[in-house]
Amino acid sequence: MRRCAISVFVAVLTANAEVAPARNSCPAVDPSSRLIAPGDFVAIFEPGECTFPIVVPANGKIVLPLIGEIQVLGQTLDQSSQLIKERVSKYVRNPLVRIFVVDPRTYYVDGDVNHPSAYCLDGPTTVLEALEISSGFRKGANLSKIHILRGSQVFKFNYKEVRKGKHPEQNILIETGDHIIVH
């Protein structure tokens, strides 16, 4: 059997391809700690063969030719790479499996904040945490009228109330592509 290489590319599809690139640099991704999440875009590539793009569904199970269904949700890039390698090795001698992060998950903070930008979503992050990461508010910002845009949904966030411990339900977890707008 020939030595085969399978590369897995993990990227994130953003809701709006026209958004300007992030001004801040995202840290290098550590494959031993970066977890695969729903919505990640996975493309399986074998040199000389077709590319098989797959979006990781909510249940985290992807289906690959020859080896079938594989649970990748919540696994690190290294763990998923090893699992795919074990399954592929039943059909290909000494397979080489690599997983790369092409575009990290991002969210956006805009409006009356000190550093409006795209930010890396490298772990569970609440609205309050995301606002703190953006280095505070500009003078005159309306802290009781903040909106989180997620696709066609709009969530309201009152910074003053949440900081006082009121309305904790407004402090939702940020998802890839979310836009936090401070008025």
Sequence and secondary structure as in RCSB ss.txt:
>XXXX:A:sequence
MRRCAISVFVAVLTANAEVAPARNSCPAVDPSSRLIAPGDFVAIFEPGECTFPIVVPANGKIVLPLIGEIQVLGQ
TLDQSSQLIKERVSKYVRNPLVRIFVVDPRTYYVDGDVNHPSAYCLDGPTTVLEALEISSGFRKGANLSKIHILR
GSQVFKFNYKEVRKGKHPEQNILIETGDHIIVH
>XXXX:A:secstr
    EEEEEEEE  S TTS   SS      TTT B  TTEEEEEE TTS EEEEE  TT EEEETTTEEEE TT 
BHHHHHHHHHHHHTTTSSS EEEEEEEE  EEEEEESBSS EEEE  S  BHHHHHHHTT B TT  TT EEEEE
TTEEEEE HHHHHTT  GGGS B  TT EEEE 
